[in-house]
Amino acid sequence: MSKLRIFTVIAIASVSVSCQSKKALDLTASALHQALLDNNYAAFKVLALPALVDKVSKQRFKLFSLALKALGPIKDKSMTGINVKAGGVRSGTYKLTMTKGKADLKLTVVNGKLNAFNFDGADIVQASTTARKALMLHAGEGFFKAVLQASYDAFKAIAHPALIKEVSAEKFVKMAKMIKSFGDLKEKKQLSAEIKDGKAVGRYRLEFATRTLILEVSAVYGELVRYGFKPEGQAAKSAPPKNTKTP
């Protein structure tokens, strides 16, 4: 066989592998995008390797989902790069254009399973920041409702496991009774919502019949990791969990 023929065969094989790799990456990218739009964590778990599922919790997946949905339906998806390595490793980069913004997607597939993914770009970063604040505020509202109802189960439903471990049912109910002793709630006002030290932090002004308090809550991916009450103008008495890190 001549060198030219050998080169031609190799070239054809290379093109075939590249086309197959692109098709596999395209299918994975589409499946991931749809799972995120639907906030379908079960579909993501089928699509991804166990190691990636361990890294991306259900709460973190919901954050990705909210951020992506905020940019609207997809108008265009174009591959901007592809890399094929031995061992069934394929990586691809895409530019996504939605009705309300753009995002860059990079993903890696190993033997047909999603091994890693990342969204980047100013629009998706801004949408993610907005989503993190919204999830925190939802957790804050849930926490305050749990306090008013003295419901430890409601508290556990929105709290990070480390915070649940730190705050016993007895401690929570005792705090709730103290808050209730201040009388009826006359006004609740949100003062701020920001991202600080990797956490979404919110502050509320709570005016009760006999006392006005400031409530500060912190959340990671929508799970409450810290809360604190203080009278206006004083330092907060809080319940920070031990060894709680951003997932």
C-alpha positions as CSV (number, residue, x, y, z in Angstrom):
1,M,0.0,0.0,0.0
2,S,1.4,3.4,-1.0
3,K,2.1,6.1,1.5
4,L,-0.5,8.3,-0.2
5,R,-3.2,5.5,0.3
6,I,-2.2,5.0,3.9
7,F,-2.5,8.8,4.5
8,T,-5.9,8.9,2.8
9,V,-7.2,6.0,5.0
10,I,-5.9,7.7,8.1
11,A,-7.4,11.0,7.1
12,I,-10.8,9.4,6.4
13,A,-10.8,7.6,9.7
14,S,-9.9,10.8,11.5
15,V,-12.8,12.7,9.9
16,S,-15.1,9.8,10.8
17,V,-14.1,9.9,14.4
18,S,-14.4,13.6,14.5
19,C,-17.9,13.5,13.1
20,Q,-18.9,10.8,15.5
21,S,-17.5,12.8,18.4
22,K,-19.3,15.9,17.3
23,K,-22.6,14.0,17.1
24,A,-22.1,12.5,20.5
25,L,-21.3,15.9,22.0
26,D,-24.2,17.6,20.3
27,L,-26.6,15.0,21.7
28,T,-25.2,15.4,25.2
29,A,-25.3,19.2,25.0
30,S,-29.0,19.1,23.9
31,A,-30.0,16.6,26.5
32,L,-28.2,18.7,29.3
33,H,-29.8,21.9,28.1
34,Q,-33.3,20.3,28.1
35,A,-32.8,18.8,31.5
36,L,-31.8,22.2,32.9
37,L,-34.8,24.0,31.2
38,D,-37.1,21.4,32.8
39,N,-35.2,21.4,36.1
40,N,-35.2,17.6,35.6
41,Y,-32.5,16.4,38.1
42,A,-33.5,12.8,37.4
43,A,-32.7,13.2,33.7
44,F,-29.4,14.8,34.6
45,K,-28.4,11.9,36.8
46,V,-29.1,9.5,33.9
47,L,-27.0,11.6,31.6
48,A,-24.0,12.2,34.0
49,L,-21.3,10.1,35.6
50,P,-21.8,9.4,39.3
51,A,-18.8,11.6,40.2
52,L,-20.4,14.6,38.5
53,V,-23.7,13.9,40.2
54,D,-21.9,14.0,43.5
55,K,-20.5,17.4,42.6
56,V,-23.8,18.9,41.4
57,S,-26.4,18.7,44.1
58,K,-30.1,19.0,43.4
59,Q,-30.0,22.5,44.8
60,R,-27.0,23.5,42.6
61,F,-28.7,22.0,39.6
62,K,-31.8,24.2,40.3
63,L,-29.6,27.3,40.3
64,F,-28.2,26.4,36.9
65,S,-31.8,25.8,35.7
66,L,-33.1,29.1,37.0
67,A,-30.2,31.0,35.4
68,L,-30.6,29.4,32.1
69,K,-34.4,29.8,31.9
70,A,-34.0,33.4,32.7
71,L,-32.2,33.9,29.4
72,G,-35.2,32.5,27.5
73,P,-35.6,29.9,24.7
74,I,-32.6,29.0,22.7
75,K,-32.3,30.6,19.3
76,D,-29.0,29.2,18.1
77,K,-26.4,26.7,19.2
78,S,-23.0,26.5,17.4
79,M,-20.0,24.4,18.2
80,T,-16.8,26.5,18.5
81,G,-14.3,23.7,19.4
82,I,-13.8,20.0,19.8
83,N,-11.1,17.9,21.4
84,V,-10.9,14.1,21.2
85,K,-8.5,12.1,23.4
86,A,-7.8,8.5,24.0
87,G,-10.0,6.6,26.5
88,G,-13.3,7.8,25.0
89,V,-12.8,11.4,26.2
90,R,-14.5,14.1,24.1
91,S,-14.7,17.8,24.9
92,G,-16.7,20.4,23.1
93,T,-17.4,24.2,23.4
94,Y,-20.5,25.9,22.2
95,K,-21.9,29.4,21.8
96,L,-25.6,29.5,22.9
97,T,-27.8,32.4,21.9
98,M,-31.1,32.8,23.7
99,T,-33.8,35.4,23.4
100,K,-32.6,37.3,26.4
101,G,-28.8,36.7,26.4
102,K,-25.9,34.5,25.4
103,A,-23.7,31.9,27.1
104,D,-20.7,29.8,26.4
105,L,-21.0,26.1,27.3
106,K,-18.1,23.7,27.7
107,L,-18.7,20.0,28.4
108,T,-16.7,16.8,28.6
109,V,-18.0,13.4,27.8
110,V,-16.3,10.1,28.8
111,N,-17.5,6.9,27.1
112,G,-20.8,8.5,26.4
113,K,-21.4,9.9,29.9
114,L,-21.3,13.6,30.9
115,N,-18.2,14.1,33.0
116,A,-18.1,17.9,33.4
117,F,-19.9,21.1,32.2
118,N,-19.6,24.8,32.7
119,F,-21.5,27.9,31.6
120,D,-19.7,31.2,31.2
121,G,-20.4,34.7,29.9
122,A,-21.6,38.0,31.3
123,D,-25.3,37.2,30.7
124,I,-25.3,33.8,32.4
125,V,-23.2,35.1,35.3
126,Q,-25.7,37.9,35.9
127,A,-28.6,35.5,35.6
128,S,-26.9,33.1,38.1
129,T,-26.4,36.0,40.6
130,T,-30.0,37.0,40.3
131,A,-31.1,33.3,40.7
132,R,-28.9,32.9,43.8
133,K,-30.5,35.9,45.4
134,A,-33.9,34.7,44.6
135,L,-33.2,31.2,46.1
136,M,-31.8,32.9,49.2
137,L,-34.9,35.1,49.6
138,H,-37.1,32.0,49.2
139,A,-35.1,30.3,51.9
140,G,-35.4,33.4,54.1
141,E,-39.2,33.5,53.7
142,G,-39.4,29.8,54.5
143,F,-37.3,30.3,57.6
144,F,-39.3,33.1,58.9
145,K,-42.5,31.3,58.2
146,A,-41.1,28.2,60.1
147,V,-40.2,30.5,63.0
148,L,-43.7,32.0,63.2
149,Q,-45.2,28.5,63.1
150,A,-42.6,27.1,65.5
151,S,-42.2,24.3,62.9
152,Y,-38.9,22.5,63.1
153,D,-39.9,20.3,60.2
154,A,-40.4,23.4,58.0
155,F,-37.0,24.7,59.2
156,K,-35.4,21.4,58.2
157,A,-37.0,21.6,54.7
158,I,-35.0,24.7,53.8
159,A,-31.9,24.4,55.9
160,H,-28.4,23.0,55.1
161,P,-27.6,19.7,56.8
162,A,-24.8,21.3,58.8
163,L,-27.2,23.9,60.1
164,I,-29.8,21.3,61.0
165,K,-27.1,19.5,63.0
166,E,-26.2,22.7,64.8
167,V,-29.8,23.7,65.6
168,S,-31.8,21.1,67.6
169,A,-35.6,21.0,67.7
170,E,-35.5,22.2,71.3
171,K,-33.2,25.2,70.4
172,F,-35.3,26.1,67.4
173,V,-38.7,26.0,69.3
174,K,-37.2,28.0,72.1
175,M,-36.1,30.7,69.7
176,A,-39.5,30.7,68.0
177,K,-41.2,31.2,71.3
178,M,-39.0,34.1,72.1
179,I,-39.8,35.8,68.8
180,K,-43.5,35.1,69.3
181,S,-43.3,36.8,72.7
182,F,-42.7,40.1,70.9
183,G,-46.4,40.2,69.8
184,D,-48.0,40.4,66.4
185,L,-45.9,41.2,63.3
186,K,-46.9,44.6,62.1
187,E,-44.4,45.0,59.2
188,K,-41.8,42.9,57.4
189,K,-39.4,44.7,55.0
190,Q,-36.6,43.4,52.9
191,L,-33.6,45.6,53.3
192,S,-31.0,44.0,51.1
193,A,-29.9,41.0,49.0
194,E,-26.3,40.5,48.0
195,I,-23.6,37.9,47.2
196,K,-21.0,37.9,50.0
197,D,-18.1,35.4,50.6
198,G,-19.7,32.9,48.2
199,K,-23.1,33.0,49.9
200,A,-26.3,34.9,49.1
201,V,-27.1,37.1,52.1
202,G,-30.4,38.9,52.8
203,R,-31.5,41.3,55.6
204,Y,-35.1,42.0,56.8
205,R,-36.6,44.5,59.1
206,L,-39.2,42.9,61.3
207,E,-41.5,45.2,63.3
208,F,-43.4,43.4,66.1
209,A,-45.8,44.9,68.5
210,T,-43.2,45.4,71.3
211,R,-39.9,45.2,69.5
212,T,-38.2,45.7,66.1
213,L,-35.6,43.2,64.9
214,I,-33.2,42.8,62.0
215,L,-33.1,39.3,60.5
216,E,-30.1,38.3,58.5
217,V,-30.0,35.0,56.5
218,S,-27.4,33.4,54.4
219,A,-27.9,30.6,51.8
220,V,-25.9,28.5,49.5
221,Y,-27.9,27.2,46.4
222,G,-31.1,28.0,48.2
223,E,-30.3,26.1,51.4
224,L,-30.2,28.2,54.6
225,V,-26.7,28.0,56.1
226,R,-26.9,30.8,58.7
227,Y,-29.5,33.1,60.4
228,G,-29.3,35.8,63.0
229,F,-31.7,38.1,64.8
230,K,-30.8,41.4,66.4
231,P,-32.6,44.5,67.8
232,E,-32.0,47.5,65.5
233,G,-28.6,48.9,66.1
234,Q,-27.1,45.9,67.9
235,A,-24.9,42.9,66.8
236,A,-26.8,39.9,65.7
237,K,-27.2,36.7,67.7
238,S,-26.9,34.0,65.1
239,A,-26.6,30.3,64.6
240,P,-23.8,29.7,62.2
241,P,-23.2,26.0,61.2
242,K,-19.8,24.5,61.8
243,N,-17.7,23.5,58.8
244,T,-20.2,24.6,56.2
245,K,-18.6,25.2,52.9
246,T,-19.9,26.3,49.5
247,P,-20.6,23.0,47.6
